[in-house]
Amino acid sequence: MEYIKLKELSKFKLEYGSGASAVDYNGLIRYIRITDIDEIGNLRKDKVSPSISEEKYNLSDGDLLFARSGATSGKAFLFEKKNIIENAIFAGYMIRFSPNTDIINPKYVFYYTRSNKYLEFIELNRKAVAQPNINAKQYGELEIPMVNLQIQNKIVQVLNTAQSLIDKRKQQIEECDELIKSRFIEMFGNPVANEKNWKTSRMWHVAPAKAYNGKLENNLWLLNLNKVQAQTGIILEYIYGETEKIGNSTNAFSEENVLYSKLRPYLNKVVIPDRKGMATSELVPLFPNKKIIVRHFLVYLLRTDAFVAYISEKVVGAKMPRVSMSDFRKFEVILPPINLQNQFSTFVQQVDKQKHVLQQSLSELEGNFNSLMQRAFKGELFPED
């Protein structure tokens, strides 16, 4: 199969992005940062920082952005006006690639950035330097399997269809989460405003931070923040390791805990663990008092928009904002009657059963997508004559 280097497919040189500072939103052109992009290259739905536009950094339809710094290096994003936004500029830790659409379909290249070959390329280049940064010159050496434009378009169409099925399944899962959130508000109201005048007690009394101190297996679940999906708390991947090799900046937890991320509270990462493990110290192991609060109730209280907005203002640190644990412990938690909390918990578990079925289906669809993608870039999906 013929390969061609990325630098040979570009109308313009690979270039670094804007270092412009983010400003308050005022109808300005959107400013895309690496943190605005999820694990598979989609623009997050979360609020992002816009910035004053500089013509030099304006994105054009079909531009590809590559992350060049740190652990995010290798992450890619395709700018498509029809699917995303009309105008945008990009941040300084990203590199732009403007493809020659006469010979290459930009989405063909974008899908290639999710292939095993691309991941191998990224890993190799990360090892080449002390810090895991990938510069424009290195990206320019990336080899793309080259087939004629007609076959590229066919591959993109097939992968688009497969991705559409995945997106629909994810939407169904999100709708389950929204249903639970709506039921919470319907039953208990705004947990910050407490317009239903429930009894309250401070967080330190209701659910103090308390790590598990019982017996742990040697092959243990190790949970880091990057394995927790924002907004839903879904575990993206279970990683296991030996207990004696675990560092000090961790907390043990059990099935009785609720794990709350104090780092970047706007990402809203709250976990209901289903087994014992060790978590990064950024995940606080809360220990709900069963006599007064139900675990599912606490989790969805912490996930409400009202609480996230409230606690996002109680942070310390600019670059790595963390929740002020003093303010967190003092928060007055609403305490509806325990029977109402149990009713809500039962509802959550019923919806979670449906979510589990959808999640299994999603895993199958993602496996199918990956198989199609690997075959496509080996020339097996649409062999050239």
DAVENZI-V123255 format. One record per backbone hydrogen bond with DSSP energy under -1.0 kcal/mol. NH is the residue of the N-H (numbers start at 0). CO is the residue of the C=O. E is the energy in kcal/mol with one decimal. If there is no record, write none. Layout:
nh=NH co=CO e=E
nh=NH co=CO e=E
//
This chain:
nh=3 co=143 e=-2.3
nh=5 co=141 e=-2.6
nh=6 co=139 e=-2.1
nh=7 co=4 e=-1.5
nh=8 co=5 e=-1.8
nh=10 co=97 e=-2.5
nh=14 co=95 e=-1.4
nh=16 co=93 e=-1.7
nh=17 co=89 e=-2.2
nh=22 co=49 e=-1.8
nh=29 co=86 e=-1.1
nh=31 co=88 e=-2.9
nh=35 co=32 e=-1.5
nh=36 co=33 e=-1.5
nh=37 co=41 e=-2.9
nh=40 co=37 e=-1.5
nh=43 co=35 e=-3.6
nh=50 co=28 e=-1.6
nh=56 co=53 e=-2.5
nh=57 co=54 e=-1.6
nh=58 co=87 e=-2.8
nh=61 co=78 e=-3.1
nh=62 co=59 e=-2.2
nh=63 co=96 e=-2.6
nh=64 co=76 e=-3.0
nh=65 co=94 e=-2.4
nh=66 co=74 e=-2.7
nh=67 co=92 e=-2.1
nh=72 co=69 e=-1.6
nh=73 co=66 e=-1.7
nh=74 co=71 e=-2.3
nh=76 co=64 e=-2.0
nh=78 co=62 e=-3.0
nh=83 co=79 e=-2.1
nh=88 co=29 e=-2.8
nh=90 co=31 e=-2.0
nh=93 co=90 e=-1.2
nh=94 co=65 e=-2.5
nh=95 co=14 e=-2.9
nh=96 co=63 e=-2.8
nh=99 co=8 e=-3.2
nh=100 co=98 e=-1.1
nh=102 co=99 e=-1.9
nh=103 co=99 e=-1.7
nh=107 co=104 e=-1.2
nh=108 co=104 e=-1.4
nh=109 co=105 e=-2.3
nh=110 co=106 e=-2.7
nh=111 co=107 e=-1.6
nh=112 co=108 e=-1.2
nh=113 co=110 e=-1.8
nh=114 co=111 e=-1.8
nh=118 co=114 e=-1.9
nh=119 co=115 e=-2.2
nh=120 co=116 e=-2.0
nh=121 co=117 e=-2.5
nh=122 co=118 e=-2.3
nh=123 co=119 e=-2.3
nh=124 co=120 e=-2.1
nh=125 co=121 e=-2.1
nh=126 co=122 e=-1.5
nh=132 co=130 e=-2.9
nh=133 co=67 e=-1.5
nh=138 co=134 e=-2.3
nh=139 co=135 e=-2.2
nh=140 co=137 e=-1.2
nh=141 co=138 e=-1.8
nh=143 co=3 e=-3.3
nh=145 co=1 e=-3.2
nh=151 co=147 e=-2.3
nh=152 co=148 e=-2.4
nh=153 co=149 e=-1.6
nh=154 co=150 e=-2.6
nh=155 co=151 e=-2.6
nh=156 co=152 e=-2.2
nh=157 co=153 e=-2.3
nh=158 co=154 e=-2.6
nh=159 co=155 e=-2.7
nh=160 co=156 e=-2.0
nh=161 co=157 e=-2.2
nh=162 co=158 e=-2.7
nh=163 co=159 e=-2.3
nh=164 co=160 e=-1.7
nh=165 co=161 e=-1.6
nh=166 co=162 e=-2.8
nh=167 co=163 e=-2.2
nh=168 co=164 e=-2.0
nh=169 co=165 e=-2.5
nh=170 co=166 e=-2.2
nh=171 co=167 e=-2.0
nh=172 co=168 e=-1.9
nh=173 co=169 e=-2.6
nh=174 co=170 e=-2.3
nh=175 co=171 e=-1.5
nh=176 co=172 e=-1.7
nh=177 co=173 e=-2.4
nh=178 co=174 e=-2.1
nh=179 co=175 e=-1.8
nh=180 co=176 e=-2.3
nh=181 co=177 e=-2.6
nh=182 co=178 e=-2.1
nh=183 co=179 e=-2.2
nh=184 co=180 e=-2.1
nh=185 co=181 e=-2.5
nh=186 co=182 e=-2.4
nh=187 co=183 e=-3.1
nh=188 co=184 e=-1.8
nh=193 co=189 e=-2.6
nh=196 co=193 e=-1.6
nh=200 co=332 e=-1.5
nh=202 co=330 e=-1.9
nh=203 co=328 e=-2.1
nh=204 co=201 e=-1.5
nh=205 co=201 e=-2.2
nh=206 co=202 e=-3.3
nh=209 co=284 e=-3.1
nh=211 co=251 e=-1.9
nh=219 co=217 e=-1.1
nh=219 co=240 e=-3.2
nh=221 co=238 e=-3.4
nh=222 co=277 e=-3.0
nh=226 co=223 e=-1.7
nh=227 co=224 e=-1.9
nh=228 co=233 e=-3.0
nh=230 co=266 e=-1.3
nh=230 co=267 e=-1.2
nh=232 co=228 e=-2.1
nh=235 co=226 e=-2.9
nh=240 co=219 e=-2.2
nh=242 co=217 e=-1.8
nh=244 co=241 e=-1.4
nh=245 co=242 e=-1.6
nh=249 co=247 e=-2.2
nh=250 co=278 e=-2.6
nh=252 co=276 e=-2.4
nh=256 co=253 e=-1.5
nh=257 co=285 e=-1.9
nh=258 co=270 e=-2.3
nh=259 co=283 e=-2.4
nh=260 co=268 e=-2.2
nh=261 co=281 e=-2.4
nh=263 co=320 e=-3.5
nh=266 co=263 e=-2.4
nh=267 co=264 e=-1.6
nh=270 co=258 e=-2.7
nh=276 co=252 e=-1.9
nh=277 co=220 e=-2.8
nh=278 co=250 e=-2.9
nh=279 co=222 e=-2.0
nh=280 co=248 e=-1.7
nh=282 co=279 e=-2.2
nh=283 co=259 e=-3.3
nh=285 co=257 e=-3.1
nh=285 co=283 e=-1.2
nh=286 co=207 e=-2.6
nh=288 co=205 e=-2.8
nh=291 co=288 e=-1.9
nh=292 co=288 e=-2.3
nh=297 co=293 e=-2.3
nh=298 co=294 e=-2.4
nh=299 co=295 e=-2.1
nh=300 co=296 e=-1.7
nh=301 co=297 e=-2.4
nh=302 co=298 e=-1.2
nh=307 co=303 e=-2.4
nh=308 co=304 e=-2.5
nh=309 co=305 e=-2.1
nh=310 co=306 e=-3.2
nh=311 co=307 e=-1.8
nh=312 co=309 e=-1.0
nh=313 co=310 e=-1.4
nh=315 co=321 e=-2.6
nh=321 co=315 e=-2.5
nh=322 co=261 e=-2.9
nh=323 co=313 e=-3.3
nh=327 co=323 e=-2.3
nh=328 co=324 e=-2.5
nh=329 co=325 e=-1.2
nh=330 co=327 e=-1.1
nh=332 co=200 e=-2.9
nh=334 co=198 e=-3.2
nh=340 co=336 e=-1.8
nh=341 co=337 e=-2.3
nh=342 co=338 e=-1.8
nh=343 co=339 e=-2.2
nh=344 co=340 e=-2.4
nh=345 co=341 e=-2.4
nh=346 co=342 e=-2.0
nh=347 co=343 e=-2.5
nh=348 co=344 e=-2.3
nh=349 co=345 e=-1.8
nh=350 co=346 e=-2.3
nh=351 co=347 e=-2.6
nh=352 co=348 e=-1.3
nh=353 co=349 e=-1.2
nh=354 co=350 e=-2.4
nh=355 co=351 e=-2.3
nh=356 co=352 e=-1.6
nh=357 co=353 e=-2.3
nh=358 co=354 e=-2.8
nh=359 co=355 e=-2.1
nh=360 co=356 e=-2.1
nh=361 co=357 e=-2.5
nh=362 co=358 e=-2.2
nh=363 co=359 e=-1.9
nh=364 co=360 e=-2.3
nh=365 co=361 e=-2.7
nh=366 co=362 e=-2.1
nh=367 co=363 e=-2.2
nh=368 co=364 e=-2.4
nh=369 co=365 e=-2.4
nh=370 co=366 e=-2.1
nh=371 co=367 e=-2.4
nh=372 co=368 e=-2.6
nh=373 co=369 e=-2.5
nh=374 co=370 e=-2.1
nh=375 co=371 e=-2.4
nh=376 co=372 e=-2.0
nh=378 co=375 e=-1.1
nh=379 co=374 e=-2.6
//
